[in-house]
Amino acid sequence: MTKRKSQPSEDGVVADTGNAFNTPPKRKPARKGVSDVNNAMRSEWAVAALDTFARVARMEYEDDQTRLADLLADLMHFARAEGSH
C-alpha cells in the first residue's frame, strides 16, 4: 500500500481565478474557527480516516478503492441506523 499525500500549492491554498469578466469570485462566509482550513487539509483528514478504518476493519492490505467503498457503505449503514438517511 502506498502512502497518499495531497499536494497543496506553495501557500497551501487553491487559487480561484473568478470568471471570464475577471470579477472576484463570490465566497461563502467561513464558519467560525475554520477560516484557515483548506482542501489539502481536508484531504489529509480523509486519508487519516481511511487508514484508521482500514486498520480497525482489518483491511490494511486491500486496495484503496475497496477500502473507500467499504467505509462509505459502513457510513451509510450508520446513518440509516441513526435515522439520518
C-alpha positions as CSV (number, residue, x, y, z in Angstrom):
1,M,0.0,0.0,0.0
2,T,1.5,3.3,-0.9
3,K,1.1,6.4,1.2
4,R,-1.1,9.1,-0.3
5,K,-0.1,12.7,0.1
6,S,-2.1,15.6,-1.2
7,Q,-0.2,18.3,-3.0
8,P,-1.2,21.9,-1.9
9,S,0.1,24.9,-3.7
10,E,3.1,26.7,-2.2
11,D,0.9,28.8,0.0
12,G,-1.4,25.8,0.8
13,V,-4.4,27.5,-1.0
14,V,-6.1,26.6,-4.2
15,A,-6.5,29.8,-6.3
16,D,-9.9,30.8,-7.6
17,T,-9.5,32.9,-10.7
18,G,-13.0,34.3,-10.8
19,N,-15.0,34.3,-14.0
20,A,-14.4,35.3,-17.7
21,F,-15.0,39.0,-16.8
22,N,-12.3,39.0,-14.2
23,T,-14.6,39.8,-11.4
24,P,-13.7,38.4,-8.0
25,P,-15.4,35.1,-7.1
26,K,-18.2,35.1,-4.5
27,R,-17.3,33.4,-1.3
28,K,-19.4,31.8,1.3
29,P,-18.7,33.2,4.8
30,A,-16.3,30.9,6.7
31,R,-17.7,29.0,9.7
32,K,-16.2,30.3,12.9
33,G,-12.8,28.7,13.6
34,V,-12.3,27.1,10.2
35,S,-11.2,30.1,8.0
36,D,-7.7,28.7,7.7
37,V,-8.8,25.2,6.7
38,N,-8.2,24.3,3.1
39,N,-8.9,21.3,0.8
40,A,-5.4,19.9,1.2
41,M,-6.0,19.7,5.0
42,R,-9.4,18.1,4.4
43,S,-7.7,15.6,2.1
44,E,-5.2,14.7,4.8
45,W,-8.1,14.2,7.3
46,A,-9.8,11.8,4.8
47,V,-6.6,9.8,4.4
48,A,-6.2,9.5,8.2
49,A,-9.9,8.4,8.5
50,L,-9.5,5.8,5.7
51,D,-6.3,4.5,7.1
52,T,-7.8,4.2,10.6
53,F,-10.9,2.5,9.2
54,A,-8.7,0.0,7.3
55,R,-6.7,-0.9,10.4
56,V,-9.8,-1.3,12.6
57,A,-11.7,-3.3,9.9
58,R,-8.6,-5.4,9.2
59,M,-8.4,-4.2,5.6
60,E,-4.8,-2.9,5.6
61,Y,-3.9,-5.0,2.6
62,E,-7.0,-4.2,0.5
63,D,-6.7,-1.7,-2.4
64,D,-7.8,1.9,-1.8
65,Q,-10.9,1.6,-4.0
66,T,-12.2,-1.4,-1.9
67,R,-11.3,0.4,1.4
68,L,-13.1,3.5,0.4
69,A,-16.2,1.7,-0.9
70,D,-16.4,-0.3,2.4
71,L,-16.0,2.9,4.5
72,L,-18.7,4.7,2.6
73,A,-21.1,1.7,2.8
74,D,-20.5,1.4,6.5
75,L,-21.1,5.1,7.0
76,M,-24.4,4.8,5.1
77,H,-25.4,1.8,7.4
78,F,-24.6,4.0,10.4
79,A,-26.6,6.9,9.0
80,R,-29.6,4.7,8.4
81,A,-29.4,3.1,11.8
82,E,-29.2,6.6,13.4
83,G,-32.2,7.8,11.3
84,S,-30.3,10.3,9.3
85,H,-30.6,8.9,5.8
